[in-house]
Amino acid sequence: MQFLRTAFWVVIAVALAFFCMANYVPVTVRLWGDMVMETKLPVLLIVAFLLGALPFWVMARATRWRLKRRLDSSERALAAATAAAAPPPPPAFSDAPSLTTLADSPAPTPTITGPA
């Protein structure tokens, strides 16, 4: 998938480079009143594109930030709920024999008692 994304951006960059080379002509832009700006056509189009994309980029970043905060909050709540629902571990006594000690000790010999 990363290859396709990279290939897409390479194609867009090459097309933009060819467009800029073919249309590198001066353009006069009238701003306010007597203000006039002279620039090249590719520069004008790229600046206009970036200015138009800026609000959507800011909106996407804000949405991503908000959703990340919600996800982090939900993960913290889930961790707290699972920690509260888990039973506490059994108390460890220092005097109690361990299972390995019981398994290693010899079995007691049975005592047979007769009628008394």
C-alpha positions in Angstrom: 0.0 0.0 0.0 2.9 2.3 0.7 4.2 1.7 -2.8 0.9 2.8 -4.3 0.9 6.0 -2.2 4.4 6.8 -3.2 3.7 6.1 -6.9 0.6 8.3 -6.8 2.6 11.3 -5.3 5.4 10.8 -7.8 2.9 10.9 -10.7 1.3 14.0 -9.3 4.8 15.7 -8.8 5.8 14.9 -12.4 2.6 16.2 -13.8 2.9 19.4 -11.8 6.5 19.8 -13.0 5.4 19.4 -16.6 2.6 21.9 -16.1 4.9 24.4 -14.5 7.4 24.2 -17.4 4.7 24.5 -20.0 2.9 27.5 -18.4 5.7 29.5 -16.9 4.3 32.9 -18.0 3.8 36.1 -16.1 0.3 36.8 -14.8 -1.0 40.1 -13.5 -3.4 39.9 -10.6 -5.4 43.0 -9.5 -5.9 42.9 -5.7 -7.6 45.9 -4.2 -8.0 49.2 -5.9 -4.7 50.1 -7.5 -2.7 47.2 -6.1 -1.4 44.9 -8.8 0.8 41.8 -8.3 2.8 40.2 -11.0 3.7 36.6 -10.6 4.2 33.4 -12.6 1.1 31.3 -13.3 2.3 28.1 -11.6 3.2 30.0 -8.4 -0.2 31.6 -8.4 -2.0 28.2 -8.8 0.1 26.4 -6.2 -0.4 29.2 -3.6 -4.2 29.2 -4.3 -4.3 25.4 -3.9 -2.4 25.6 -0.6 -4.6 28.4 0.7 -7.7 26.4 -0.2 -6.4 23.2 1.3 -5.4 24.8 4.6 -8.8 25.0 6.3 -9.5 21.3 5.5 -6.0 20.3 6.8 -6.6 22.1 10.0 -10.1 20.6 10.4 -8.7 17.1 9.8 -5.9 17.6 12.3 -8.4 18.8 14.9 -10.7 15.9 14.3 -7.7 13.4 14.6 -6.6 15.1 17.8 -10.1 14.9 19.3 -10.6 11.2 18.3 -7.2 10.3 19.7 -8.1 12.0 23.1 -11.4 10.0 23.1 -9.6 6.8 22.4 -7.0 7.4 25.1 -9.8 8.2 27.6 -11.7 5.0 26.7 -8.5 2.9 27.0 -7.8 4.4 30.5 -11.4 3.7 31.5 -11.2 0.1 30.3 -8.0 -0.5 32.1 -9.5 0.9 35.3 -12.6 -1.2 34.9 -10.7 -4.4 34.3 -8.3 -3.7 37.2 -11.3 -3.1 39.6 -13.1 -6.2 38.4 -10.1 -8.5 38.7 -10.1 -10.6 42.0 -7.3 -9.7 44.4 -4.4 -12.1 44.5 -4.4 -14.6 47.4 -2.3 -13.5 50.4 1.2 -14.9 50.5 2.1 -16.5 53.9 5.8 -16.9 54.7 5.1 -19.9 57.0 3.1 -21.9 54.5 5.0 -24.6 52.6 5.3 -24.2 49.0 4.0 -26.7 46.4 7.5 -27.7 45.4 8.3 -28.6 49.0 5.2 -30.7 49.4 5.9 -32.5 46.1 9.5 -33.3 47.0 8.8 -34.6 50.5 8.4 -38.4 50.9 4.9 -39.8 51.3 3.9 -40.8 54.9 4.0 -44.5 55.7 0.7 -45.9 56.5 0.2 -47.4 59.9 -1.8 -50.6 60.2 -3.5 -51.1 63.5 -5.2 -54.2 64.4 -8.2 -54.9 66.6 -7.8 -53.6 70.0 
